[in-house]
Structures are given as structure tokens and as C-alpha cells.
Amino acid sequence: MGTLSGPVLGNTRRKRIDRETGYVTEFKLPELGENIAQGDLVRLMISLGASVTEGQPVMELETDKAVVEVPSSVSGTVNEIRVKEGEKVKVGQVIFTVENGSGAKARPAEAQAPKAPAAPPPTENPPAPPPVAAPRAAAAVSGPSEFKMPELGENISQGDLVRLMIAPGAKVSEGQPVMELETDKAVVEVPSSLSGVVKDVLVKEGEKVKVGQVIFTLEGAASAPPQPANYAPVEHSSGQQGARLAFQAAMRAEGKTEEQALPPDLPPPLEETFRMPAQLGKVAGVEHREPVPAAPHVRRLARELGVDIHAVQGSGPGSRISKDDVKAHAKTLITSATAALGAPASARFAEPALPDFSKWGKIERVSMRGVRRKTAEHLREAWNTIPHVTQQDHADITELEQLRARFAPRAAEAGGKMTVTAIALKVCASALKVFPQFNASIDMAKEEIVYKQYINIGVAVDTDRGLLVPVVRDVDKKNIVELAAELTQFSKKARDKKLTPAEMEGGTFTITNLGGIGGTGFSPIVNHPEVAILGLSRSSMAPLWIDGKFEPRLVLPLSLSYDHRLIDGADAARFLRWIAEAIEQPFLLSVQG
């Protein structure tokens, strides 16, 4: 997680109110970086009545680049909070206000200072301010100033200069991005802490730049102008900006320039560098190419989409590439690879050409129809769309078998069979409530996750026509006996070819059981647009180490395949372990609901 600091914390405004405290201070969301206008408020770290000090983190904000802690640039007691967690917060928006803010009590004295000498002749008072303002103005234009590489973070002493965003003769303002630097952690834009006209650029793109190294020099460099002593809103300086202003004030007091106060930087030692032959660099994917004008978050999007950023045509000023340009280029690539937007699924993925099998013997060709053709199309599309991962585990079902034998007659009276699949339906419904990300879908077109507030579980049924998946609805609202009866009815309808399309739609999760056939584990394919599927294999006796000795136990293999775009491996392991433990402790399951 990053932390904002430095000159970006300048959007605080102070205004006077008719109260004894004299002032209330507004803290506004500061500038977060180029092309970042807003963020999602993840967590507020303050409350009403709390004391806040300058530099204290007050909120966590999620942007396109990272989750950052935003520190306060004011001190005082929180008077009002104007945002809520989960809201989108824009740059410049008021986050909270404080009473008795830093400098609030000193302000009336500063405001009264010019009033005291107002009665005497005005000609006697003006000489007092100039001695203070004159040195400040003189220092602002006292020869060339140097911009040095600032501190980038803990344990970061250098970086590779990806792109220079300035040139000799160009005007630079404070806070303006002047270079892109790649460190071990990320590609960052480095803003200028000075304003003026660039005189000399002392580095080149592709070089390694160290912290404290002079990047360029400025003529007519000027610091922020002094704040007026009145009730007008004032800017708070903090962090790097405050340190820089204090340093310049100390130089003025000693009558020195920045060049005199700081020793000259030694030129970096010349190092012998190995240059990879162009052809080998191209093969390895590291060949040198001219940098393109694109912000770090745009480059990251291109990498995630597998788009070559150098092939994207920028639509911004100076051919600068935006996120929309990257998305449009990716869409063009996808469209060109597809014969037509309305093409069937079979046309979306190129099939390799088959050899002439008849050269080696007699063959027979049979049309792929109905369920088999649809299954082939759907599973291939699911496999090509979803990055599959399969998590394996097992459950001790020795006690569960006793439970099945006990309640089998009740299930038979309801017209069903007390099977492991029926029990697994209830267990999975409970697990999906604890882990809602497994009961969701991904909408990549809208870049959203769809969480479903209902639990409908499909059960794969093997028929002579192929694999059919009827969907048992509202599993969480039914007991195991009801589920056993409904599952038996669905299985019979599937084998009798009486299932309707509506009875195979609307699933949020799927269970497939190959235990009746055999096997010790397998990797089921996720039924898109679902994000997970549970596979059950044949149970068998195995020795388990219990209470200091091996005991023969009946073990059920479990296989969970999931969509890695939404589900992380750790979550999958926890989800499957939760299911295994629920199966191993049948007293936790309520047969009645």
C-alpha cells in the first residue's frame, strides 16, 4: 500500500466562521497523479471529535494504480465528515473539516498586525514588510536551480529512466510530471518540485538514475509565493514541499544560492554495459524501442490485455495513449480474429486441420448433433474463456455413511434416495453463503462482478445422449430429504428425455459425481458463466492417523475447479476445506433444513 506525501497535499482551504474558535478548516482530496480524478473510499481512519495531526493517515483510497493512504495536511479536532466508505471521492472534494486547526489561533493576531499601524501616516509602515519580501523575491530568481531525484520509497535508491517529459527551453511548473522512472516495484511519474524554464537536461532515457542525482537545471526557478496575511483561503505546505521551502529560507538567511549551499554532484562512474544483439533482443522480447507517451496505469492495462503498447495509436495531445485507445486496439484485434460478430462458438477458436485418416485404414463419419454438439461448443468456450485451476482435497465420510443409512428410509418415503450428492447439495449451499465469491459471475464487458442473492445448483447427469445438467433451485431453503427427492426426479427426467431447457438454466454452481464409475480424482470444467464446480470421485477405505494410531476410514476425494480471474488459490483451499469439514461432521448438518 502506498502513502501520499509531498507537494500534492495542497488542496486544503481555511475559512472563517462566526464562532469563538475563529476558524474551521476543510481538508480536500489532493491531487493523486496524472489522469487520476477520483478513487473509491475504502476506509475512513477518523471519526467525529477525534484529534488529527498533520501527516496522520486519515483515509484509504483505491485508484486505478493502487490502494493508498492519504495523510492529513491539517491539525485539529474533526468537526464534520462529509463522505462515507464505499463512495467515489473526486479530487478537490471536501472530505472533513476540523476546528481549532493548526494556525487558527495565530491567524487573528496576523490579521490584526497590519491594523495596528493603520492610524499613523501610511508612509511610515510600508518600509517594514519589504525587508521580508525582498529577499524572498531575490532568491526566487537567483540563477539556475537544480532538480534532483527525490526519495522514491524505502529501500529504493535508483531506477531506470523510461521517458523524459521535458526538454531544454520548456517551461516547467511545480507538480508537473517531468519523467517516468521504473523501479523494482512499479513505473512511476516523478513530478517537479520547482517552476521555471529548463536550461540543461543532464540525463538520458535508458540510464539508471540515483536518488539525489541532478536531473536538470532551471532558470528563473521560483518557489510558491508567500501567503497573504488575511482571511483568504491559504494553502498548507507539508512533506517534501515544506522541507524544500524551509531549505530555501535557510539559504536566503545565509545569503547563499542553492549551488553554493549544496556540493556539486560527482558525475556517475562510467560502467561497461552489455548490449544484446538486436536479433537476440527481439527474440527475447527485450529489444530497444523508442518509448511511447503513455501513463503507467495505461501501460499496465496494455500488459494485462496482452496488447503491445507500441502498436497502439494514441488519440491525445502529442499522440499520448489513453486507456480508451488501448481498449479500442484490443477490440480491433479481437474483431479481426473473429470472422463475424454473430459467428457461432465453433468459429471463434481456430481448429487445427486434421490429417486424412483414411490413409491408414477404414473410417466412418457420424454427424455431431443435439446434446453432444452443444456440449462440445459450450465446454470449449468455457475452457478458452476461463483460466482453470483445480484444488484437490478429501473428506472422511465414515460417520456420514452412518447418517445416510439412518435417514435413507425417510428419503425413500419422499420418493428419493439419500445419496452423497444430495448431502453435498446442502453442504455446498451453506458454503456458498460463507464464500459468496463462488456464487458469482464476471462481466468483463462492464468490468463488474455479479454476486447472486440466490443459490441454484446444477447437478451433472450422465445420459445416453450426453451430459445434461438440471438445476435444483433455492437449495439453501430446502432440507436434505427434499433435495434427495427432487434430485431423483430430475435424474429420471434427464434419462427419459423429458428435461426442458428452462430446467437447465439459472445455475450458480455445479456438482458432478463420478463416484459411481470410479477414479481417485479429476479436473472438472467450470460451467460458464459460473466460476466454480465441485467434483466427487469414488470413496475408498484408507488408513488415517487418528489419536496416535492408524484407523481404517472411508475417504471421499474432492476436486474443485475454479475461475482464477475471480477466485484466488487460498480462497479455493479454504472453501474446499470448509466443505470437507462439514461433510466430516454430519451432526452440523440439519436434515430438516
C-alpha positions as CSV (number, residue, x, y, z in Angstrom):
1,M,0.0,0.0,0.0
2,G,1.4,3.4,-0.9
3,T,1.3,6.7,1.0
4,L,0.7,10.1,-0.5
5,S,3.1,12.8,0.6
6,G,4.9,15.8,-0.7
7,P,3.5,18.8,-2.6
8,V,0.3,17.0,-3.6
9,L,-1.2,17.9,-0.3
10,G,-2.1,21.4,-1.2
11,N,-5.9,21.4,-1.6
12,T,-6.8,22.4,2.0
13,R,-8.8,25.6,2.4
14,R,-9.4,27.5,5.6
15,K,-12.4,29.8,6.1
16,R,-13.5,32.0,9.0
17,I,-16.8,31.2,10.9
18,D,-18.7,33.2,13.5
19,R,-17.6,31.1,16.4
20,E,-15.2,31.5,19.4
21,T,-12.7,29.2,17.8
22,G,-12.3,31.6,14.9
23,Y,-11.8,29.1,12.1
24,V,-12.9,25.9,10.6
25,T,-10.5,24.1,8.2
26,E,-11.6,22.0,5.2
27,F,-9.5,19.0,4.1
28,K,-10.0,18.3,0.4
29,L,-8.8,15.3,-1.5
30,P,-5.4,16.2,-3.0
31,E,-4.1,15.5,-6.5
32,L,-3.4,11.8,-6.8
33,G,-1.4,11.8,-10.0
34,E,-1.8,12.3,-13.8
35,N,-5.2,11.3,-15.2
36,I,-6.5,10.3,-11.8
37,A,-9.6,12.3,-11.0
38,Q,-11.3,10.1,-8.4
39,G,-11.0,7.0,-6.3
40,D,-13.1,4.6,-4.2
41,L,-13.0,5.4,-0.4
42,V,-12.0,2.0,1.1
43,R,-11.7,3.1,4.8
44,L,-12.0,6.2,6.9
45,M,-9.4,6.3,9.6
46,I,-11.0,9.2,11.5
47,S,-14.2,9.9,13.5
48,L,-16.2,12.9,14.8
49,G,-14.4,14.5,17.7
50,A,-11.1,12.8,17.0
51,S,-7.9,14.8,17.1
52,V,-6.0,14.9,13.8
53,T,-2.3,15.9,13.4
54,E,-0.6,16.9,10.2
55,G,0.8,13.9,8.3
56,Q,-1.5,11.4,10.1
57,P,-3.2,8.9,7.6
58,V,-6.9,9.7,7.6
59,M,-8.3,7.5,4.7
60,E,-7.5,4.7,2.4
61,L,-8.3,5.3,-1.3
62,E,-8.3,2.8,-4.1
63,T,-7.4,4.2,-7.6
64,D,-6.6,2.5,-10.9
65,K,-3.0,2.3,-9.8
66,A,-3.0,1.2,-6.1
67,V,-4.6,1.5,-2.7
68,V,-3.0,4.5,-1.0
69,E,-3.2,6.0,2.5
70,V,-3.9,9.7,2.3
71,P,-2.4,11.8,5.1
72,S,-3.9,14.9,6.6
73,S,-2.3,18.3,5.9
74,V,-4.1,20.0,8.8
75,S,-4.2,19.6,12.6
76,G,-7.2,20.0,14.8
77,T,-10.4,18.3,16.0
78,V,-12.7,16.7,13.5
79,N,-15.9,18.7,13.3
80,E,-17.7,17.2,10.3
81,I,-17.2,14.2,8.0
82,R,-18.8,14.7,4.5
83,V,-18.0,11.3,2.9
84,K,-18.8,7.6,3.6
85,E,-16.9,4.4,3.0
86,G,-17.6,2.9,-0.4
87,E,-18.3,6.3,-2.1
88,K,-16.4,7.6,-5.1
89,V,-14.4,10.7,-4.0
90,K,-13.2,13.2,-6.5
91,V,-10.1,15.3,-6.4
92,G,-10.9,18.6,-4.7
93,Q,-13.9,17.3,-2.8
94,V,-14.2,18.2,0.9
95,I,-13.5,15.1,3.0
96,F,-13.8,16.5,6.5
97,T,-13.5,19.7,8.5
98,V,-11.6,20.5,11.7
99,E,-11.9,23.1,14.4
100,N,-9.0,24.7,16.1
101,G,-6.9,23.9,13.1
102,S,-3.2,24.4,13.1
103,G,-2.5,28.2,12.9
104,A,-6.1,29.0,13.7
105,K,-5.3,30.9,16.8
106,A,-2.4,32.7,15.3
107,R,-4.5,34.0,12.4
108,P,-6.4,36.7,14.3
109,A,-3.0,38.1,15.5
110,E,-1.7,38.1,12.0
111,A,-4.8,39.8,10.7
112,Q,-4.5,42.5,13.4
113,A,-0.9,43.2,12.7
114,P,-1.5,45.4,9.8
115,K,-4.3,47.2,11.6
116,A,-2.1,48.4,14.5
117,P,-0.1,50.8,12.4
118,A,-3.1,51.8,10.3
119,A,-3.7,55.0,12.3
120,P,-0.2,56.7,11.9
121,P,0.7,58.1,8.5
122,P,0.8,55.3,5.9
123,T,4.2,56.3,4.7
124,E,5.8,55.1,8.0
125,N,4.6,51.5,7.7
126,P,5.4,50.2,4.2
127,P,9.2,50.0,4.8
128,A,8.6,47.2,7.4
129,P,7.3,44.4,5.0
130,P,9.8,44.9,2.1
131,P,12.8,43.6,4.0
132,V,10.9,40.3,4.4
133,A,9.5,40.1,0.9
134,A,12.6,41.4,-0.9
135,P,15.0,38.6,-0.1
136,R,12.2,36.1,-1.0
137,A,11.8,37.6,-4.4
138,A,15.5,37.8,-5.0
139,A,16.0,34.1,-4.1
140,A,13.3,33.1,-6.5
141,V,15.3,34.2,-9.5
142,S,18.9,33.8,-8.2
143,G,20.5,31.9,-11.0
144,P,19.9,28.3,-12.2
145,S,18.4,25.8,-9.8
146,E,18.9,22.1,-9.8
147,F,16.1,19.5,-9.8
148,K,17.4,16.3,-8.1
149,M,16.0,12.9,-8.0
150,P,13.7,12.7,-4.9
151,E,13.3,9.9,-2.4
152,L,11.1,7.2,-4.0
153,G,10.4,5.0,-1.1
154,E,12.0,2.6,1.4
155,N,15.0,0.6,0.1
156,I,14.7,2.3,-3.4
157,S,17.9,4.0,-4.3
158,Q,17.7,4.1,-8.1
159,G,15.6,3.4,-11.1
160,D,15.7,3.2,-14.9
161,L,14.7,6.3,-16.8
162,V,11.9,5.2,-19.1
163,R,10.9,8.6,-20.5
164,L,11.8,12.3,-20.2
165,M,8.8,14.6,-20.4
166,I,10.8,17.8,-20.6
167,A,13.4,19.4,-22.9
168,P,15.7,22.4,-22.8
169,G,13.7,25.6,-23.1
170,A,10.5,24.1,-21.9
171,K,8.5,25.7,-19.1
172,V,8.0,23.5,-16.0
173,S,5.6,24.2,-13.2
174,E,5.6,22.8,-9.7
175,G,3.9,19.4,-9.5
176,Q,4.2,18.8,-13.3
177,P,5.3,15.3,-14.2
178,V,8.8,15.5,-15.7
179,M,9.9,11.9,-16.0
180,E,8.8,8.3,-15.9
181,L,11.0,6.0,-13.8
182,E,10.9,2.2,-13.5
183,T,11.9,0.8,-10.1
184,D,11.8,-2.8,-8.8
185,K,8.2,-2.1,-7.7
186,A,6.5,-0.1,-10.4
187,V,6.7,2.5,-13.1
188,V,6.1,5.9,-11.5
189,E,5.8,9.5,-12.8
190,V,8.1,11.9,-10.9
191,P,6.7,15.5,-10.5
192,S,8.8,18.6,-10.4
193,S,9.3,20.5,-7.1
194,L,10.3,23.7,-8.9
195,S,8.9,26.1,-11.5
196,G,10.9,27.8,-14.3
197,V,12.5,27.2,-17.7
198,V,14.6,24.1,-18.4
199,K,18.2,25.1,-19.1
200,D,20.2,21.8,-19.2
201,V,19.0,18.2,-19.1
202,L,21.7,16.0,-17.5
203,V,20.3,12.5,-18.0
204,K,19.2,10.4,-20.9
205,E,16.4,7.9,-21.4
206,G,17.5,4.4,-20.6
207,E,20.0,5.4,-18.0
208,K,19.9,4.4,-14.3
209,V,19.2,7.4,-12.2
210,K,20.1,7.5,-8.5
211,V,18.3,9.3,-5.6
212,G,19.9,12.7,-5.2
213,Q,21.3,12.8,-8.8
214,V,20.7,16.1,-10.7
215,I,18.2,15.5,-13.4
216,F,18.0,19.0,-15.0
217,T,18.6,22.7,-14.2
218,L,16.1,25.6,-14.3
219,E,16.5,29.3,-15.0
220,G,14.2,31.7,-13.2
221,A,13.2,29.0,-10.8
222,A,10.5,30.2,-8.3
223,S,9.1,28.7,-5.2
224,A,5.5,29.1,-4.1
225,P,4.6,32.8,-3.4
226,P,4.2,33.9,0.2
227,Q,0.6,33.6,1.6
228,P,-1.3,36.9,2.3
229,A,-2.0,37.6,6.0
230,N,-5.7,37.9,5.7
231,Y,-8.8,35.7,5.8
232,A,-8.5,34.4,2.2
233,P,-8.1,30.6,1.8
234,V,-4.5,29.6,2.2
235,E,-2.5,26.5,1.0
236,H,-0.9,24.2,3.6
237,S,2.6,23.0,2.7
238,S,3.8,19.8,4.1
239,G,6.2,16.9,3.5
240,Q,8.7,17.5,0.7
241,Q,7.3,20.9,-0.2
242,G,7.6,22.2,3.4
243,A,11.2,20.8,3.6
244,R,12.1,22.5,0.3
245,L,10.7,25.9,1.4
246,A,12.5,25.7,4.8
247,F,15.7,24.9,3.0
248,Q,15.3,27.8,0.7
249,A,14.6,30.1,3.6
250,A,17.8,29.0,5.4
251,M,19.8,29.7,2.2
252,R,18.3,33.2,2.0
253,A,19.2,33.8,5.6
254,E,22.8,32.9,5.0
255,G,22.9,34.8,1.7
256,K,23.8,31.7,-0.3
257,T,22.5,30.3,-3.5
258,E,21.4,26.7,-3.9
259,E,24.6,25.9,-5.8
260,Q,26.7,27.3,-3.0
261,A,24.8,25.5,-0.3
262,L,24.9,22.1,-1.9
263,P,28.2,20.5,-3.0
264,P,28.3,19.6,-6.7
265,D,27.3,16.1,-7.7
266,L,30.0,13.9,-8.9
267,P,29.5,12.5,-12.3
268,P,28.2,8.9,-12.3
269,P,31.0,6.4,-13.0
270,L,31.1,5.1,-16.5
271,E,30.1,1.4,-16.5
272,E,30.7,-1.1,-19.2
273,T,27.3,-2.2,-20.4
274,F,26.5,-5.3,-22.3
275,R,24.3,-4.7,-25.4
276,M,22.3,-7.6,-26.6
277,P,22.4,-8.1,-30.4
278,A,19.3,-6.7,-32.0
279,Q,18.1,-10.1,-33.3
280,L,18.5,-11.8,-30.0
281,G,16.8,-8.9,-28.2
282,K,13.8,-9.3,-30.5
283,V,13.6,-13.0,-29.8
284,A,13.9,-12.4,-26.0
285,G,11.3,-9.6,-26.1
286,V,13.8,-7.0,-24.7
287,E,14.8,-5.2,-27.9
288,H,15.2,-1.4,-27.5
289,R,12.3,0.6,-28.9
290,E,11.5,4.2,-28.6
291,P,9.3,4.9,-25.5
292,V,5.7,5.8,-26.2
293,P,3.7,8.5,-24.5
294,A,1.5,6.6,-22.0
295,A,0.9,6.8,-18.3
296,P,1.9,3.9,-16.1
297,H,-1.7,2.7,-15.5
298,V,-2.2,2.7,-19.3
299,R,0.9,0.6,-19.7
300,R,-0.3,-1.8,-17.0
301,L,-3.7,-2.2,-18.8
302,A,-1.9,-3.0,-22.0
303,R,0.1,-5.7,-20.3
304,E,-3.0,-7.2,-18.7
305,L,-4.8,-7.3,-22.0
306,G,-1.7,-8.7,-23.8
307,V,-1.5,-5.6,-26.1
308,D,1.8,-4.3,-27.5
309,I,1.7,-0.7,-26.3
310,H,4.0,0.3,-29.2
311,A,1.3,-0.8,-31.7
312,V,-1.4,1.4,-30.2
313,Q,-2.2,4.7,-31.9
314,G,-2.7,7.5,-29.4
315,S,-5.5,10.0,-29.7
316,G,-4.4,12.5,-27.2
317,P,-2.1,15.6,-27.5
318,G,1.3,14.5,-28.9
319,S,-0.2,11.1,-29.7
320,R,-0.5,10.3,-26.0
321,I,-2.1,6.9,-25.4
322,S,-5.1,6.7,-23.1
323,K,-6.9,3.6,-21.6
324,D,-9.7,4.0,-24.3
325,D,-7.0,3.8,-27.0
326,V,-5.7,0.5,-25.6
327,K,-9.2,-0.9,-25.2
328,A,-10.1,0.1,-28.8
329,H,-6.9,-1.5,-30.1
330,A,-7.7,-4.7,-28.2
331,K,-11.2,-4.7,-29.5
332,T,-9.9,-4.3,-33.1
333,L,-7.6,-7.3,-32.6
334,I,-10.4,-9.4,-31.3
335,T,-12.8,-8.4,-34.1
336,S,-10.2,-9.1,-36.8
337,A,-9.6,-12.5,-35.3
338,T,-13.3,-13.4,-35.5
339,A,-15.0,-14.0,-38.8
340,A,-18.1,-12.2,-37.8
341,L,-19.7,-10.9,-34.5
342,G,-22.6,-13.3,-35.0
343,A,-20.4,-16.3,-35.7
344,P,-21.1,-19.5,-33.7
345,A,-18.9,-20.5,-30.9
346,S,-17.2,-23.1,-33.1
347,A,-15.9,-20.2,-35.4
348,R,-14.4,-18.2,-32.5
349,F,-11.5,-20.6,-31.9
350,A,-9.4,-21.8,-34.8
351,E,-9.3,-25.6,-35.1
352,P,-6.1,-27.2,-36.4
353,A,-6.5,-29.0,-39.7
354,L,-7.0,-32.8,-39.4
355,P,-5.0,-35.3,-41.4
356,D,-6.6,-37.7,-43.9
357,F,-7.3,-40.6,-41.5
358,S,-8.4,-42.8,-44.4
359,K,-4.8,-43.2,-45.5
360,W,-4.2,-45.6,-42.6
361,G,-7.4,-47.6,-42.7
362,K,-11.2,-47.6,-42.9
363,I,-13.1,-44.8,-41.2
364,E,-16.7,-43.7,-40.6
365,R,-18.0,-40.2,-40.1
366,V,-21.1,-39.5,-38.0
367,S,-22.8,-36.1,-37.6
368,M,-22.4,-34.5,-34.2
369,R,-25.9,-33.5,-33.3
370,G,-28.0,-32.3,-30.4
371,V,-26.7,-32.6,-26.9
372,R,-23.2,-33.7,-27.9
373,R,-22.6,-30.8,-30.3
374,K,-23.9,-28.2,-27.8
375,T,-21.8,-29.8,-25.0
376,A,-18.7,-29.6,-27.2
377,E,-19.3,-26.0,-28.1
378,H,-20.1,-24.9,-24.5
379,L,-17.2,-26.7,-22.9
380,R,-14.7,-25.5,-25.4
381,E,-15.9,-21.9,-25.0
382,A,-15.7,-22.3,-21.2
383,W,-12.1,-23.7,-21.4
384,N,-10.9,-20.9,-23.7
385,T,-12.6,-18.2,-21.6
386,I,-11.8,-19.3,-18.0
387,P,-8.3,-19.7,-16.6
388,H,-8.9,-23.0,-14.8
389,V,-7.3,-24.2,-11.6
390,T,-8.2,-27.4,-9.8
391,Q,-7.9,-27.8,-6.0
392,Q,-7.8,-31.4,-4.6
393,D,-8.8,-32.5,-1.1
394,H,-10.5,-35.4,0.6
395,A,-13.1,-35.9,3.4
396,D,-13.6,-38.7,5.9
397,I,-17.2,-39.8,5.4
398,T,-17.2,-42.7,7.8
399,E,-19.8,-41.0,10.0
400,L,-21.6,-39.7,7.0
401,E,-22.3,-43.2,5.8
402,Q,-24.0,-43.9,9.1
403,L,-26.1,-40.8,8.7
404,R,-27.1,-41.9,5.2
405,A,-28.2,-45.3,6.4
406,R,-30.2,-43.7,9.2
407,F,-32.2,-41.3,7.1
408,A,-32.4,-43.4,3.9
409,P,-36.0,-44.7,4.8
410,R,-37.2,-41.1,5.2
411,A,-35.8,-40.1,1.8
412,A,-37.4,-43.2,0.2
413,E,-40.8,-42.2,1.7
414,A,-40.4,-38.8,0.0
415,G,-39.7,-40.6,-3.4
416,G,-35.9,-40.1,-3.4
417,K,-32.5,-41.6,-2.5
418,M,-30.3,-40.4,0.3
419,T,-27.1,-40.1,-1.9
420,V,-23.8,-38.3,-1.2
421,T,-24.7,-35.9,-4.0
422,A,-27.9,-34.9,-2.2
423,I,-26.0,-34.2,1.0
424,A,-23.3,-32.4,-1.0
425,L,-26.0,-30.1,-2.4
426,K,-26.9,-28.9,1.1
427,V,-23.3,-28.6,2.2
428,C,-22.4,-26.5,-0.9
429,A,-25.4,-24.2,-0.4
430,S,-24.1,-23.4,3.2
431,A,-20.6,-22.9,1.9
432,L,-21.7,-20.5,-0.8
433,K,-23.2,-18.3,1.8
434,V,-19.9,-18.2,3.7
435,F,-17.9,-17.7,0.4
436,P,-20.1,-15.5,-1.9
437,Q,-17.4,-15.1,-4.5
438,F,-18.1,-18.7,-5.5
439,N,-21.7,-17.8,-6.2
440,A,-20.9,-15.1,-8.6
441,S,-20.1,-14.3,-12.3
442,I,-17.7,-12.0,-14.1
443,D,-18.9,-9.4,-16.5
444,M,-15.7,-8.4,-18.3
445,A,-17.6,-6.1,-20.8
446,K,-18.7,-3.9,-17.8
447,E,-15.7,-4.8,-15.6
448,E,-18.0,-5.9,-12.8
449,I,-18.6,-8.9,-10.6
450,V,-22.2,-10.1,-10.4
451,Y,-23.0,-11.5,-6.9
452,K,-26.2,-13.6,-6.9
453,Q,-28.5,-13.4,-3.9
454,Y,-30.0,-16.9,-4.8
455,I,-28.4,-20.4,-4.7
456,N,-29.3,-22.6,-7.6
457,I,-27.0,-25.7,-8.0
458,G,-26.7,-27.7,-11.2
459,V,-26.1,-31.5,-11.0
460,A,-24.4,-33.2,-13.9
461,V,-26.3,-36.3,-15.1
462,D,-24.9,-38.9,-17.4
463,T,-27.3,-40.0,-20.1
464,D,-27.1,-41.9,-23.4
465,R,-27.4,-38.6,-25.3
466,G,-24.5,-37.0,-23.4
467,L,-24.1,-34.8,-20.3
468,L,-27.1,-32.9,-19.0
469,V,-27.2,-30.5,-16.0
470,P,-30.6,-29.9,-14.4
471,V,-30.6,-27.1,-11.9
472,V,-32.0,-27.5,-8.4
473,R,-33.3,-24.1,-7.3
474,D,-33.2,-22.4,-3.9
475,V,-31.1,-25.2,-2.4
476,D,-30.5,-23.2,0.7
477,K,-34.2,-23.2,1.5
478,K,-34.7,-27.0,1.3
479,N,-33.7,-29.8,3.7
480,I,-31.7,-32.8,2.6
481,V,-34.8,-35.1,2.3
482,E,-36.5,-32.6,-0.1
483,L,-33.3,-32.3,-2.1
484,A,-32.9,-36.0,-2.4
485,A,-36.4,-36.4,-3.7
486,E,-36.0,-33.5,-6.2
487,L,-32.7,-34.8,-7.4
488,T,-34.1,-38.2,-8.0
489,Q,-36.9,-36.7,-10.1
490,F,-34.5,-34.7,-12.2
491,S,-32.3,-37.7,-12.9
492,K,-35.2,-39.7,-14.1
493,K,-36.5,-36.9,-16.3
494,A,-33.0,-36.5,-17.8
495,R,-32.7,-40.1,-18.7
496,D,-36.3,-40.2,-20.0
497,K,-35.5,-37.1,-22.3
498,K,-38.2,-35.0,-20.5
499,L,-36.0,-32.2,-19.2
500,T,-37.0,-28.8,-20.5
501,P,-34.4,-26.0,-21.4
502,A,-35.8,-23.9,-18.5
503,E,-34.9,-26.7,-16.0
504,M,-31.2,-26.5,-17.1
505,E,-30.8,-22.7,-16.8
506,G,-30.1,-20.3,-14.0
507,G,-27.4,-22.3,-12.1
508,T,-24.9,-20.5,-9.9
509,F,-22.7,-23.5,-9.0
510,T,-22.4,-27.1,-10.3
511,I,-21.7,-30.6,-8.7
512,T,-20.5,-33.6,-10.8
513,N,-20.2,-37.0,-9.2
514,L,-18.2,-39.8,-10.9
515,G,-18.1,-42.0,-7.8
516,G,-20.5,-44.5,-9.3
517,I,-18.0,-45.2,-12.1
518,G,-14.6,-44.9,-10.4
519,G,-11.5,-42.8,-10.2
520,T,-9.5,-41.1,-7.4
521,G,-9.8,-37.5,-8.7
522,F,-10.3,-35.4,-11.9
523,S,-10.4,-31.8,-13.1
524,P,-14.0,-30.8,-14.0
525,I,-14.5,-27.9,-16.4
526,V,-16.3,-24.9,-15.0
527,N,-19.8,-24.4,-16.4
528,H,-19.5,-20.8,-17.8
529,P,-20.7,-18.2,-16.7
530,E,-20.4,-19.8,-13.3
531,V,-17.0,-19.6,-11.5
532,A,-16.6,-23.0,-9.8
533,I,-17.6,-26.6,-10.0
534,L,-17.2,-29.4,-7.4
535,G,-16.2,-33.0,-8.5
536,L,-16.8,-36.1,-6.3
537,S,-14.9,-39.3,-7.0
538,R,-15.3,-42.8,-5.7
539,S,-14.8,-43.2,-2.0
540,S,-12.5,-45.9,-0.7
541,M,-11.0,-47.3,2.6
542,A,-7.7,-45.7,3.6
543,P,-5.6,-45.7,6.8
544,L,-5.8,-42.3,8.6
545,W,-3.6,-41.4,11.6
546,I,-6.1,-40.6,14.4
547,D,-5.2,-40.3,18.1
548,G,-1.8,-41.8,17.7
549,K,-2.7,-44.7,15.5
550,F,-3.8,-45.7,12.1
551,E,-7.5,-46.4,11.6
552,P,-9.4,-47.6,8.5
553,R,-11.7,-44.8,7.3
554,L,-13.9,-44.3,4.3
555,V,-12.4,-41.4,2.3
556,L,-14.1,-39.3,-0.4
557,P,-11.9,-37.5,-2.9
558,L,-13.0,-33.9,-3.7
559,S,-11.9,-31.8,-6.7
560,L,-12.8,-28.1,-7.0
561,S,-12.1,-26.3,-10.3
562,Y,-12.5,-22.6,-10.3
563,D,-12.1,-19.4,-12.3
564,H,-8.8,-17.9,-11.3
565,R,-9.8,-14.4,-12.6
566,L,-12.1,-14.1,-9.6
567,I,-11.0,-16.7,-7.1
568,D,-7.5,-16.9,-5.5
569,G,-5.9,-20.2,-4.6
570,A,-6.0,-19.5,-0.9
571,D,-9.8,-18.8,-1.0
572,A,-10.3,-22.0,-3.0
573,A,-8.4,-24.1,-0.5
574,R,-10.4,-22.6,2.4
575,F,-13.7,-23.2,0.5
576,L,-12.9,-26.8,-0.2
577,R,-11.7,-27.4,3.3
578,W,-14.9,-25.9,4.7
579,I,-16.9,-28.4,2.6
580,A,-14.7,-31.3,3.7
581,E,-15.1,-30.4,7.4
582,A,-18.8,-30.0,7.1
583,I,-19.1,-33.5,5.4
584,E,-16.8,-35.0,8.1
585,Q,-19.1,-33.7,10.9
586,P,-22.6,-34.7,10.0
587,F,-24.1,-33.5,13.3
588,L,-23.6,-30.0,11.9
589,L,-25.9,-30.7,9.1
590,S,-29.7,-30.3,9.7
591,V,-31.6,-32.9,7.9
592,Q,-34.8,-30.8,8.3
593,G,-33.5,-27.6,6.8
